[in-house]
Each structure stands twice: as C-alpha cells, then as structure tokens.
Amino acid sequence: MKVTDRLQEYLNLRNISPYTFERTCGIANGYLKKQMKGKGSIGSEIVERITEKYKDLNVTWLLTGKGNMLITNYPVNEQVYSMADKEQEYTRHEQTVKSLREKILILENALADKEKIIKLLEKQASGQ
C-alpha cells in the first residue's frame, strides 16, 4: 500500500473529501486525484502541510504503514471536519438551487405558452 492509498484511507475514515483536503492543506485542486491515478508519491512539503492540519494522523503510519493510523491522545481538529460538513451542506444547497432553476425555466416556458394561447383567443374573440 502506497502513501496515497493510506492517505485516502484516512480521508475516508474522517469523511473528508479530496476537495476539502486540498483546500485545507493549500494544495492545487486535483493534486490528490492526480497522485492516486498515477500511483505517485506525495512530496515532503505536502506531508508537512498534512501534518500541520491533520494532527491526529500518525505521520509514521502515513509514510510507512507501521503503527496506528491515528494518534490516540491527540484532539481532532474540529475546524477541518466542520469544513467538510459545510462543504456537504454547500453541495446540497447547490443542488437545490439547480433544481429550482430548472423548475423556474419550466414554469416560464409554460407561462409563455399560456400567454400565446390568450393572445390567440383574444384575437379570435375580437373576430380578426
């Protein structure tokens, strides 16, 4: 198992999306996906950023696979996990907005059709 696989295991355990992880660590969007796709390794600078933000993650386990994944006596960084929750909430809101926009478009089209029918009926009623 590579470092990227162990990192993904940690993110899955903590329910953190790659996007949130990348944003939290200040690395480029898609970095993690690119590393996992190519089965690449993670550089020392990125490891430093990870250990700064995810202090409950055992860096020895991350790099070597030895020991426990989590540092048991270390408090969880609630700010990071609340960011993951906010991201999920934002995604739900974004989906709701998209759905509402689609419904508005349908209603606007129906209204335009009804206005055309009204104009045709008015024209018929006036005898033109």
VENRABEL-V594958 format. One record per helix or strand of 3 or more residues. SS is the DSSP state (alpha for helix, beta for strand). FROM is the first residue (numbers start at 1). TO is the last residue. If there is no record, write none. Layout:
SS_FROM_TO / SS_FROM_TO
This chain:
alpha_3_14 / alpha_18_25 / alpha_31_37 / alpha_44_53 / alpha_59_64 / alpha_78_125
